[in-house]
Amino acid sequence: MEHLWRFLGVLREDLHAARRRDPAARSLVEVALGYPGVHAVWAYRVAHRMWREPGLRLLARLLSQATRAATGIEIHPGAQLGRRLFIDHGMGIVVGETAVVGDDVVLFHGATLGGKAMRRGKRHPTLGDDVVVGAGAKVLGPVWVGDGAQIGANAVVVKDVPAGAVAVGVPAVVRTRPQPSPAADLVEDPAIYI
């Protein structure tokens, strides 16, 4: 019973993360009923639990494919997703089997955490905590993206990105972010990194 309460707590965190990060979200009920990113993460959490049992791997894959058909979001049940992942819009997102995603990550529509080689072993990216992956961005191969990094829209990342850096372009160029002044209450303009 304790496992069930912990699992429900994680699902509640997913709801609150979406509500907090999406300015268009008006209520937790709206998020729970109408956000395919939340539905995909919830289905992943069940499929991942099943994936850890060798006899349930086929069922886990079938659940992940049914979720893909329903949401347009493909998350392999073998991937490791952290807590409070927020998928905004979601259509076209792909997360590969050996991907590792930290806590408080945001993935925008069309993002891919994919592989570059057809071999066994670690072939997908590892994202740290508080990473933002922009719309259409591709993070490919067993690269590491550090805590607080940002991947720009449509960037193609094939090399490691240090913590706190911004990666933009094709192939992505890594730029360090200037430290904001203590009095800066304004949101940074991402165009300053281009």
ChimeraX commands (.cxc) that place a marker at each C-alpha (Angstrom):
marker #1 position 0.00,0.00,0.00 radius 0.5
marker #1 position 2.92,2.33,0.72 radius 0.5
marker #1 position 4.12,1.90,-2.90 radius 0.5
marker #1 position 0.71,2.97,-4.17 radius 0.5
marker #1 position 0.73,6.16,-2.09 radius 0.5
marker #1 position 4.24,7.02,-3.30 radius 0.5
marker #1 position 3.18,6.38,-6.91 radius 0.5
marker #1 position 0.11,8.60,-6.50 radius 0.5
marker #1 position 2.36,11.28,-5.01 radius 0.5
marker #1 position 4.58,11.18,-8.11 radius 0.5
marker #1 position 1.51,11.49,-10.36 radius 0.5
marker #1 position 0.36,14.49,-8.32 radius 0.5
marker #1 position 3.82,16.06,-8.76 radius 0.5
marker #1 position 3.47,15.62,-12.54 radius 0.5
marker #1 position 0.15,17.49,-12.44 radius 0.5
marker #1 position 1.55,20.35,-10.38 radius 0.5
marker #1 position 4.65,20.58,-12.60 radius 0.5
marker #1 position 2.49,21.03,-15.71 radius 0.5
marker #1 position 0.24,23.55,-13.95 radius 0.5
marker #1 position 3.22,25.54,-12.68 radius 0.5
marker #1 position 5.14,25.57,-15.99 radius 0.5
marker #1 position 2.31,26.22,-18.44 radius 0.5
marker #1 position 0.83,29.71,-18.18 radius 0.5
marker #1 position -2.18,28.51,-20.22 radius 0.5
marker #1 position -3.15,25.88,-17.63 radius 0.5
marker #1 position -6.15,27.07,-15.65 radius 0.5
marker #1 position -6.68,24.15,-13.27 radius 0.5
marker #1 position -5.35,20.78,-12.20 radius 0.5
marker #1 position -8.51,19.17,-13.57 radius 0.5
marker #1 position -7.82,20.68,-17.00 radius 0.5
marker #1 position -4.24,19.40,-16.87 radius 0.5
marker #1 position -5.32,15.91,-15.75 radius 0.5
marker #1 position -7.96,15.58,-18.46 radius 0.5
marker #1 position -6.55,17.54,-21.38 radius 0.5
marker #1 position -2.74,17.40,-21.42 radius 0.5
marker #1 position -1.32,14.63,-23.62 radius 0.5
marker #1 position 2.17,15.24,-22.22 radius 0.5
marker #1 position 0.93,14.39,-18.74 radius 0.5
marker #1 position -0.93,11.33,-20.07 radius 0.5
marker #1 position 2.21,10.11,-21.84 radius 0.5
marker #1 position 4.33,10.53,-18.71 radius 0.5
marker #1 position 1.76,8.69,-16.60 radius 0.5
marker #1 position 1.55,5.83,-19.09 radius 0.5
marker #1 position 5.35,5.73,-19.22 radius 0.5
marker #1 position 5.51,5.41,-15.42 radius 0.5
marker #1 position 3.26,2.32,-15.57 radius 0.5
marker #1 position 5.10,0.86,-18.59 radius 0.5
marker #1 position 8.50,1.46,-16.96 radius 0.5
marker #1 position 7.38,-0.40,-13.85 radius 0.5
marker #1 position 6.30,-3.28,-16.09 radius 0.5
marker #1 position 9.57,-3.11,-18.08 radius 0.5
marker #1 position 11.53,-3.87,-14.93 radius 0.5
marker #1 position 9.84,-7.30,-14.82 radius 0.5
marker #1 position 11.25,-9.47,-17.65 radius 0.5
marker #1 position 7.95,-11.31,-18.12 radius 0.5
marker #1 position 6.08,-8.03,-18.68 radius 0.5
marker #1 position 8.37,-6.39,-21.24 radius 0.5
marker #1 position 6.14,-7.16,-24.20 radius 0.5
marker #1 position 3.12,-5.70,-22.40 radius 0.5
marker #1 position 5.20,-2.63,-21.48 radius 0.5
marker #1 position 6.09,-2.10,-25.16 radius 0.5
marker #1 position 2.48,-2.54,-26.21 radius 0.5
marker #1 position 1.35,0.02,-23.63 radius 0.5
marker #1 position 4.00,2.48,-24.82 radius 0.5
marker #1 position 2.88,2.02,-28.45 radius 0.5
marker #1 position -0.79,2.49,-27.53 radius 0.5
marker #1 position 0.19,5.67,-25.70 radius 0.5
marker #1 position 2.13,6.82,-28.76 radius 0.5
marker #1 position -0.96,6.29,-30.92 radius 0.5
marker #1 position -3.13,8.23,-28.48 radius 0.5
marker #1 position -0.76,11.13,-27.69 radius 0.5
marker #1 position 1.81,11.38,-30.49 radius 0.5
marker #1 position 4.53,11.00,-27.84 radius 0.5
marker #1 position 6.84,7.99,-27.89 radius 0.5
marker #1 position 8.69,7.17,-24.68 radius 0.5
marker #1 position 10.43,3.81,-24.58 radius 0.5
marker #1 position 9.55,2.02,-21.32 radius 0.5
marker #1 position 13.26,1.33,-20.72 radius 0.5
marker #1 position 14.11,5.04,-20.57 radius 0.5
marker #1 position 14.69,6.58,-17.15 radius 0.5
marker #1 position 12.65,9.71,-16.52 radius 0.5
marker #1 position 13.06,11.86,-13.45 radius 0.5
marker #1 position 10.37,13.57,-11.46 radius 0.5
marker #1 position 8.22,16.50,-12.53 radius 0.5
marker #1 position 8.96,16.13,-16.25 radius 0.5
marker #1 position 6.83,18.56,-18.24 radius 0.5
marker #1 position 6.11,17.86,-21.91 radius 0.5
marker #1 position 4.62,20.96,-23.53 radius 0.5
marker #1 position 2.28,20.19,-26.46 radius 0.5
marker #1 position 4.17,16.95,-26.98 radius 0.5
marker #1 position 3.35,15.91,-30.52 radius 0.5
marker #1 position 6.34,14.23,-32.12 radius 0.5
marker #1 position 8.46,13.75,-29.01 radius 0.5
marker #1 position 10.68,10.65,-29.03 radius 0.5
marker #1 position 12.64,9.38,-26.01 radius 0.5
marker #1 position 14.86,6.38,-26.69 radius 0.5
marker #1 position 15.42,3.26,-24.59 radius 0.5
marker #1 position 18.70,4.24,-22.92 radius 0.5
marker #1 position 17.86,7.92,-22.41 radius 0.5
marker #1 position 18.14,9.26,-18.88 radius 0.5
marker #1 position 16.23,12.42,-18.00 radius 0.5
marker #1 position 16.77,14.27,-14.73 radius 0.5
marker #1 position 14.24,16.05,-12.53 radius 0.5
marker #1 position 12.31,19.20,-13.50 radius 0.5
marker #1 position 13.06,18.87,-17.23 radius 0.5
marker #1 position 10.94,20.52,-19.93 radius 0.5
marker #1 position 10.59,18.98,-23.41 radius 0.5
marker #1 position 8.82,20.96,-26.12 radius 0.5
marker #1 position 7.01,19.40,-29.08 radius 0.5
marker #1 position 9.07,17.62,-31.69 radius 0.5
marker #1 position 12.06,17.07,-29.38 radius 0.5
marker #1 position 14.04,13.86,-29.86 radius 0.5
marker #1 position 16.33,12.16,-27.37 radius 0.5
marker #1 position 17.61,9.65,-29.88 radius 0.5
marker #1 position 20.50,7.48,-30.91 radius 0.5
marker #1 position 23.07,7.74,-33.71 radius 0.5
marker #1 position 24.11,4.09,-33.95 radius 0.5
marker #1 position 22.33,0.78,-34.27 radius 0.5
marker #1 position 24.11,-1.10,-31.49 radius 0.5
marker #1 position 23.38,-2.34,-28.01 radius 0.5
marker #1 position 24.44,-0.39,-24.96 radius 0.5
marker #1 position 24.13,3.27,-24.01 radius 0.5
marker #1 position 23.14,5.05,-27.21 radius 0.5
marker #1 position 20.80,7.85,-26.09 radius 0.5
marker #1 position 21.44,11.11,-24.21 radius 0.5
marker #1 position 21.56,11.81,-20.50 radius 0.5
marker #1 position 19.94,15.07,-19.38 radius 0.5
marker #1 position 20.65,16.60,-15.99 radius 0.5
marker #1 position 18.15,18.41,-13.79 radius 0.5
marker #1 position 16.35,21.61,-14.90 radius 0.5
marker #1 position 17.19,21.13,-18.59 radius 0.5
marker #1 position 14.98,22.70,-21.28 radius 0.5
marker #1 position 14.87,21.11,-24.74 radius 0.5
marker #1 position 13.30,23.41,-27.32 radius 0.5
marker #1 position 10.76,22.59,-30.01 radius 0.5
marker #1 position 12.14,20.36,-32.73 radius 0.5
marker #1 position 15.53,19.94,-31.07 radius 0.5
marker #1 position 17.41,16.68,-31.57 radius 0.5
marker #1 position 19.81,15.46,-28.90 radius 0.5
marker #1 position 21.52,12.44,-30.43 radius 0.5
marker #1 position 23.83,9.78,-29.12 radius 0.5
marker #1 position 25.22,9.07,-25.65 radius 0.5
marker #1 position 25.87,12.76,-24.95 radius 0.5
marker #1 position 25.54,14.43,-21.57 radius 0.5
marker #1 position 23.56,17.65,-21.08 radius 0.5
marker #1 position 24.40,19.29,-17.75 radius 0.5
marker #1 position 22.07,20.70,-15.12 radius 0.5
marker #1 position 20.28,23.89,-16.11 radius 0.5
marker #1 position 21.35,23.73,-19.77 radius 0.5
marker #1 position 19.05,24.90,-22.54 radius 0.5
marker #1 position 18.81,23.39,-25.99 radius 0.5
marker #1 position 17.44,25.85,-28.55 radius 0.5
marker #1 position 14.59,25.12,-30.92 radius 0.5
marker #1 position 15.63,22.92,-33.87 radius 0.5
marker #1 position 19.18,22.53,-32.55 radius 0.5
marker #1 position 21.00,19.29,-33.30 radius 0.5
marker #1 position 23.17,18.33,-30.34 radius 0.5
marker #1 position 25.80,15.62,-30.90 radius 0.5
marker #1 position 28.37,16.70,-28.28 radius 0.5
marker #1 position 28.18,17.22,-24.52 radius 0.5
marker #1 position 26.64,20.46,-23.23 radius 0.5
marker #1 position 28.03,21.77,-19.92 radius 0.5
marker #1 position 25.81,22.73,-17.01 radius 0.5
marker #1 position 24.14,26.11,-17.44 radius 0.5
marker #1 position 25.10,26.46,-21.11 radius 0.5
marker #1 position 22.91,27.10,-24.15 radius 0.5
marker #1 position 23.23,25.01,-27.32 radius 0.5
marker #1 position 21.84,26.41,-30.59 radius 0.5
marker #1 position 22.21,25.67,-34.28 radius 0.5
marker #1 position 22.90,22.75,-36.61 radius 0.5
marker #1 position 25.18,21.27,-35.47 radius 0.5
marker #1 position 24.69,22.90,-32.09 radius 0.5
marker #1 position 27.20,25.43,-30.87 radius 0.5
marker #1 position 27.53,25.64,-27.10 radius 0.5
marker #1 position 27.53,29.08,-25.54 radius 0.5
marker #1 position 27.79,29.96,-21.89 radius 0.5
marker #1 position 25.14,32.16,-20.44 radius 0.5
marker #1 position 26.11,35.48,-18.90 radius 0.5
marker #1 position 25.46,35.67,-15.17 radius 0.5
marker #1 position 22.43,37.88,-14.48 radius 0.5
marker #1 position 22.84,40.83,-12.17 radius 0.5
marker #1 position 21.29,40.37,-8.72 radius 0.5
marker #1 position 18.70,43.04,-9.57 radius 0.5
marker #1 position 17.59,41.39,-12.81 radius 0.5
marker #1 position 13.97,40.34,-12.40 radius 0.5
marker #1 position 13.32,40.18,-16.14 radius 0.5
marker #1 position 13.20,37.00,-18.18 radius 0.5
marker #1 position 16.32,36.65,-20.32 radius 0.5
marker #1 position 15.88,37.14,-24.05 radius 0.5
marker #1 position 17.05,33.88,-25.72 radius 0.5
marker #1 position 18.00,35.88,-28.84 radius 0.5
marker #1 position 21.11,37.17,-27.05 radius 0.5
marker #1 position 22.71,33.74,-27.48 radius 0.5
marker #1 position 22.28,33.58,-31.24 radius 0.5
marker link #1:1,2 radius 0.2
marker link #1:2,3 radius 0.2
marker link #1:3,4 radius 0.2
marker link #1:4,5 radius 0.2
marker link #1:5,6 radius 0.2
marker link #1:6,7 radius 0.2
marker link #1:7,8 radius 0.2
marker link #1:8,9 radius 0.2
marker link #1:9,10 radius 0.2
marker link #1:10,11 radius 0.2
marker link #1:11,12 radius 0.2
marker link #1:12,13 radius 0.2
marker link #1:13,14 radius 0.2
marker link #1:14,15 radius 0.2
marker link #1:15,16 radius 0.2
marker link #1:16,17 radius 0.2
marker link #1:17,18 radius 0.2
marker link #1:18,19 radius 0.2
marker link #1:19,20 radius 0.2
marker link #1:20,21 radius 0.2
marker link #1:21,22 radius 0.2
marker link #1:22,23 radius 0.2
marker link #1:23,24 radius 0.2
marker link #1:24,25 radius 0.2
marker link #1:25,26 radius 0.2
marker link #1:26,27 radius 0.2
marker link #1:27,28 radius 0.2
marker link #1:28,29 radius 0.2
marker link #1:29,30 radius 0.2
marker link #1:30,31 radius 0.2
marker link #1:31,32 radius 0.2
marker link #1:32,33 radius 0.2
marker link #1:33,34 radius 0.2
marker link #1:34,35 radius 0.2
marker link #1:35,36 radius 0.2
marker link #1:36,37 radius 0.2
marker link #1:37,38 radius 0.2
marker link #1:38,39 radius 0.2
marker link #1:39,40 radius 0.2
marker link #1:40,41 radius 0.2
marker link #1:41,42 radius 0.2
marker link #1:42,43 radius 0.2
marker link #1:43,44 radius 0.2
marker link #1:44,45 radius 0.2
marker link #1:45,46 radius 0.2
marker link #1:46,47 radius 0.2
marker link #1:47,48 radius 0.2
marker link #1:48,49 radius 0.2
marker link #1:49,50 radius 0.2
marker link #1:50,51 radius 0.2
marker link #1:51,52 radius 0.2
marker link #1:52,53 radius 0.2
marker link #1:53,54 radius 0.2
marker link #1:54,55 radius 0.2
marker link #1:55,56 radius 0.2
marker link #1:56,57 radius 0.2
marker link #1:57,58 radius 0.2
marker link #1:58,59 radius 0.2
marker link #1:59,60 radius 0.2
marker link #1:60,61 radius 0.2
marker link #1:61,62 radius 0.2
marker link #1:62,63 radius 0.2
marker link #1:63,64 radius 0.2
marker link #1:64,65 radius 0.2
marker link #1:65,66 radius 0.2
marker link #1:66,67 radius 0.2
marker link #1:67,68 radius 0.2
marker link #1:68,69 radius 0.2
marker link #1:69,70 radius 0.2
marker link #1:70,71 radius 0.2
marker link #1:71,72 radius 0.2
marker link #1:72,73 radius 0.2
marker link #1:73,74 radius 0.2
marker link #1:74,75 radius 0.2
marker link #1:75,76 radius 0.2
marker link #1:76,77 radius 0.2
marker link #1:77,78 radius 0.2
marker link #1:78,79 radius 0.2
marker link #1:79,80 radius 0.2
marker link #1:80,81 radius 0.2
marker link #1:81,82 radius 0.2
marker link #1:82,83 radius 0.2
marker link #1:83,84 radius 0.2
marker link #1:84,85 radius 0.2
marker link #1:85,86 radius 0.2
marker link #1:86,87 radius 0.2
marker link #1:87,88 radius 0.2
marker link #1:88,89 radius 0.2
marker link #1:89,90 radius 0.2
marker link #1:90,91 radius 0.2
marker link #1:91,92 radius 0.2
marker link #1:92,93 radius 0.2
marker link #1:93,94 radius 0.2
marker link #1:94,95 radius 0.2
marker link #1:95,96 radius 0.2
marker link #1:96,97 radius 0.2
marker link #1:97,98 radius 0.2
marker link #1:98,99 radius 0.2
marker link #1:99,100 radius 0.2
marker link #1:100,101 radius 0.2
marker link #1:101,102 radius 0.2
marker link #1:102,103 radius 0.2
marker link #1:103,104 radius 0.2
marker link #1:104,105 radius 0.2
marker link #1:105,106 radius 0.2
marker link #1:106,107 radius 0.2
marker link #1:107,108 radius 0.2
marker link #1:108,109 radius 0.2
marker link #1:109,110 radius 0.2
marker link #1:110,111 radius 0.2
marker link #1:111,112 radius 0.2
marker link #1:112,113 radius 0.2
marker link #1:113,114 radius 0.2
marker link #1:114,115 radius 0.2
marker link #1:115,116 radius 0.2
marker link #1:116,117 radius 0.2
marker link #1:117,118 radius 0.2
marker link #1:118,119 radius 0.2
marker link #1:119,120 radius 0.2
marker link #1:120,121 radius 0.2
marker link #1:121,122 radius 0.2
marker link #1:122,123 radius 0.2
marker link #1:123,124 radius 0.2
marker link #1:124,125 radius 0.2
marker link #1:125,126 radius 0.2
marker link #1:126,127 radius 0.2
marker link #1:127,128 radius 0.2
marker link #1:128,129 radius 0.2
marker link #1:129,130 radius 0.2
marker link #1:130,131 radius 0.2
marker link #1:131,132 radius 0.2
marker link #1:132,133 radius 0.2
marker link #1:133,134 radius 0.2
marker link #1:134,135 radius 0.2
marker link #1:135,136 radius 0.2
marker link #1:136,137 radius 0.2
marker link #1:137,138 radius 0.2
marker link #1:138,139 radius 0.2
marker link #1:139,140 radius 0.2
marker link #1:140,141 radius 0.2
marker link #1:141,142 radius 0.2
marker link #1:142,143 radius 0.2
marker link #1:143,144 radius 0.2
marker link #1:144,145 radius 0.2
marker link #1:145,146 radius 0.2
marker link #1:146,147 radius 0.2
marker link #1:147,148 radius 0.2
marker link #1:148,149 radius 0.2
marker link #1:149,150 radius 0.2
marker link #1:150,151 radius 0.2
marker link #1:151,152 radius 0.2
marker link #1:152,153 radius 0.2
marker link #1:153,154 radius 0.2
marker link #1:154,155 radius 0.2
marker link #1:155,156 radius 0.2
marker link #1:156,157 radius 0.2
marker link #1:157,158 radius 0.2
marker link #1:158,159 radius 0.2
marker link #1:159,160 radius 0.2
marker link #1:160,161 radius 0.2
marker link #1:161,162 radius 0.2
marker link #1:162,163 radius 0.2
marker link #1:163,164 radius 0.2
marker link #1:164,165 radius 0.2
marker link #1:165,166 radius 0.2
marker link #1:166,167 radius 0.2
marker link #1:167,168 radius 0.2
marker link #1:168,169 radius 0.2
marker link #1:169,170 radius 0.2
marker link #1:170,171 radius 0.2
marker link #1:171,172 radius 0.2
marker link #1:172,173 radius 0.2
marker link #1:173,174 radius 0.2
marker link #1:174,175 radius 0.2
marker link #1:175,176 radius 0.2
marker link #1:176,177 radius 0.2
marker link #1:177,178 radius 0.2
marker link #1:178,179 radius 0.2
marker link #1:179,180 radius 0.2
marker link #1:180,181 radius 0.2
marker link #1:181,182 radius 0.2
marker link #1:182,183 radius 0.2
marker link #1:183,184 radius 0.2
marker link #1:184,185 radius 0.2
marker link #1:185,186 radius 0.2
marker link #1:186,187 radius 0.2
marker link #1:187,188 radius 0.2
marker link #1:188,189 radius 0.2
marker link #1:189,190 radius 0.2
marker link #1:190,191 radius 0.2
marker link #1:191,192 radius 0.2
marker link #1:192,193 radius 0.2
marker link #1:193,194 radius 0.2
view
